[in-house]
């Protein structure tokens, strides 16, 4: 692990148009509760399935810990006007020694199909590629998740291929599309 990953990170506040990306707070527990009731979000994240208030608080504290241990930025996507959390997006640094970071995101099931993920993805991608040690962003999406891969493509990510049996999700090996975004792709990035 290099000097960037070993150092605590500072949570940025990133403008994402009608949204902003910010550190999670305990006030975001209702979002975690709704996400835990979704049939898909807990399969690909550490969001607790139908968790208790303590489980929701523990999830939020883990997201904050990721900053302190330098493994990445786990940020709430919040409505800019109300500060109400509507999703999560993360920039993960486990491969930053090679100049690569990965991004993952999810949106409150009650808030989908409003362009939230696109606004957040454009903002975090632009910010992430401005970090001196990051030269490439990667994003992985299951082929059936058309909403997510269409969002990635609309935001300038290029599909590089299908990674067969790449990751265990929900107890099964799954294929994933691999997407990337390079700094040269940033002028093409536009939210839907």
N, C-alpha and C positions, 0 to 999 in steps of 0.2 A: 504494500500500500504506500503511495507516495505522500509527500507533505501536505497536499491538498485534502486527501481523504482522512488524514490523521488529525487535522485541525477541526475544531467545532465550526460549524457554518452559521451564518446569520440569515434568518428568514427574511427574504425580500418581500416587499409589497410591490406587486407588478400590476400596472394598469392593463386591463384586458377589455377596453371599451365599456360596455355596460356592466362589466364584472371586474373584480380585482382578485388577484391571487395573494393569499396571506397565510400566516401561520394558523394552524388549528387552535381553537380554544375549547374549554369545557362547555361553553355555550353551544357548541356545534353538535352536542350529543343527540338531539332529535334527528339530524341528518344521518348519523351513524345508525340509529335505530331503524329508519326507513330503508337504508341501504342493506342492512342485515336481513330484512324481510324480503328483499329481491331474490329471485331464484338464481341469478347469475353473478352479482357482485361478490358475494362471499366465496364463490368458486375460484376467483382469480386474484383475490386480495386477502388481507388478514382481518377484514371486517367480520365481527362475530355474527353468527347466524342467530337471529332472534335473541340477542344478548340482553343482559341485565344492565341497569344504570352503571354498575361497576365495570362491566365488560366494555361499555361504550367509553367510559372515562379511560380505561386501560388502553384502548385503541388510540385515543387522542394523545395520550402520554407517549405511546410508542412512536407516533408521527413526530412529535417534538423531539424525542430522543434521536431520531435519525439525523437531525441537525447537529445535535451535540456530539454524536459519534462520527460525524463526517461522512456518512454513507449516502446522503442525498437530501433533496428538498421535497418534503411531502407537504403540499399546500392545499388549503381549502380554496375552492372557487366560490367567491361570495358575490352577491348582488352589490354593485357599487353604491347604490342609493340606500339600501337597508342594512348592509353588512351580513345579511342572512346567507348562511352557507348552502350551496346548491350542488356541490360536487367536490371531487378531489382530483388533483393532478400532481404527478411527481416527476422529478428529474433525478435519476439514479446514477451514481458515480462509480459503481463497482468495476468498470472497465476504463476509467479515466486515464490510467497509465498509458493507454493506447490512444488517448484523445477522443474517446467515445463515451457518451452518456446515453441512457435510454429514458424513454418517457412512457408513462402509463396514466390512464385517466378513467374516471367514471362519473356519471351524473345521476343525481337523485331521480329515481324512477318517475316521480311526479313532475319532473322538469324537463324531460327529454324532448327532442325535436324542436328545440328553440334556438339552436346555434350556440349553446353554452360551451360545449366541448371545443368547437372551432375557435371561438374567441380565446379560450384558455390555452389551446394548443399553439395558436399563432403567437400569443404573448410569451409563453414559456419557452417556445422554440427560439424566438428572437433573443430573449434574455440569455438562454443557455448557450447559444452559439456566440454570445459576446464574452463569455468566460474565456480567459486566455488559454486554458488547458483543454478546452473542448473544441473539436474540429468536425465532429460527426454526431448526429443524433440518430438513434434507432428506436423503432416502435414495432411491437409484435401484436398481431391481431388474429384471432381465429377466423377462418374463412367464412363461417356462417354469420359472423358479426358485421353485416353489411353497413350498418349505420356507422360503426367505428372506422372501418377501412375507407368508407366514402369521406368521412371527416378528415382522415389523414391525407387522402389524395387531394381534397379541396384546399388543404393547408400547405400544399407543396411537397409533401412526402412522396417519394418514389418507391413503388413496389419493386423489390429486388428478387423475390422468389418465394417459394413455399419451403419451409423447414419442416420436413416430415418427422413425426413423432418427437417433436422438439421439447415439449414440456409436459409435466403431469399436471392436469387440471381436473379437479373433481374426481381424483383417483384413477384417471385414465390418461394414457399418453395421447397428446393432441398435436395435430399439425398446426402451424402458425404461418401466416404471411409475415414476411420481414419487410419493413419500410425503412428508408433512411432520408435524412435531410442534411445537406451540406451548406456551408455559408453561401456558396454560389447560388443556392436555391432560394435564399431569402427574398430577393426582389419579386419572386413569383408567388410568395406566400400571401394568401388573401382569405379572410374569414368568409364563410358562406352566410 
